[in-house]
Amino acid sequence: MTDKTAIITGGSRGIGHSTAINLSRRGADIIFTYHSNRSESESLIGEIEVMGRMAAAFRLDLGDTHSFDEFAAAVRKMLPIWRRERFD
């Protein structure tokens, strides 16, 4: 799974958090969303980076479809920084 990029919605806690950690351990870089708790997302970024993987968190309110365009734009900006053309 090395050099794969995963996108996880709701990654800052619960099942999303566990999924992010598990995929990172297997060699994936992680882009994940959070709704309101920035500090939890920053903590997860730290956990992933300690494993030598890259991580980025973006706020996304799944109840507000207007926020989707901003999220998609943020992902499009992040991928070239990570030298990736797409996510897996």
N, C-alpha and C positions, 0 to 999 in steps of 0.2 A: 504494500500500500504506500510505499515511499513516494514522495513527490505528488501525492494526490491532494486535492483541496476539497474539503467538505463544507457545505453550508448547513447549519443547524438552526432552526427557529426555536426560540425559547431555550437557548443554550446556557443561560447563566445559573440555572438551578434545576433540581429534580432530574428527570430522565434525560433532558437535553444536556445537562452538565455531565452526567455519567457517560453519555454518548461521546461528547467532546473529548473527555479524558481517555476513553477507550480507543477512539480513532487516533488520537495523538500518540498514544503508546504504540500503535501499529504503524506509525510513520506519516500520518496525514497532517496537513496544516488545516486550521479551522477558522472559518468565518461564521460567526454566530450572532443571533439577535437577542436583545433583551427589551423588556417593556419599560421598566422604570428604575430598576436598581443598578445604577452605574457601578457602585462599589463591588457588587457581586460579580459583575462582568469583568472588572479590572482584576479581581482576584483570580478568576478563571484564566484570563490571559497570562498572568504570572505563572500559574500552574503548568500551562501548556508550554510556555517559553522555557521553563526549567528543564523540560524534556527535550529541548533543542528544536522544537517545532515553532512555526509562526502562528499567530492568532490575532484576530481583529473582531471587535464587537461593534455592532451598529444598532441604534435604537429603531425598533419597528413596532408599531401598534397594529396588530392584525385586524382590529376592529375599525381602523381608519384606512380605507383604500387609498387615500391621497398620500399616505406615507410610503407606499410601495415604490413609487417612482424615485424618491430620494434614496431609498435603500438600494434599489437596482443601480442607480448612478454611483453610489458609494462602492458597491461591489465591482463595477466596471473600472473604477479608479484604482482599487486595491490590487486587482489581478496583475496589471503590468508592473506594479511595484514589486510584487512577488515573482515576477518573470513567468507568469502563467497566462495562458490564452483563455482558459475556461476553468470552471470548477467541475468536480466529479460527483 
